[in-house]
Amino acid sequence: MTNTISTTPAGGGPAGGPAGGGPATVSGLRLAYALFGGTFAWLTHLIALSALNGWVCATGRLWPMHAVTVVTLAGALHALWVSAAIARGSARPADVRAARFLGFAATAINVFGVVMIAAEWLPVVFVPACAVG
């Protein structure tokens, strides 16, 4: 048995749900990714930039920090896209309202994660790597 939340009313939507394929569901894994993907990307970005700082200061090469930012920003944006898709569910039964609420909450969390990744990247661009107090 899989852990899913239905996104269509009991009995399915027209023609058995989206594209005639039965009721649409939101898997627990997809919902967890939507809720925690942006935060995980932000945490990964923060730890990676901190870990790379000494090496960047020693070598003067900033590209690893930019690469980490691009990869984590892409992950956070994907989690944002998934959470927005969950929030756009169209049916109204109680379990669907719960999934949509979690989708809206995940969207807000992921917007925050994207903003924080961008904010942490700005010093990489505008502040010298080894700036001393």
PyMOL commands that set and color helices and strands:
alter all, ss='L'
color gray80, all
select helices_A, chain A and resi 14-16+18-20+28-59+63-87+94-126
alter helices_A, ss='H'
color red, helices_A
select strands_A, chain A and resi 4-6+25-27
alter strands_A, ss='S'
color yellow, strands_A
deselect
rebuild
show_as cartoon
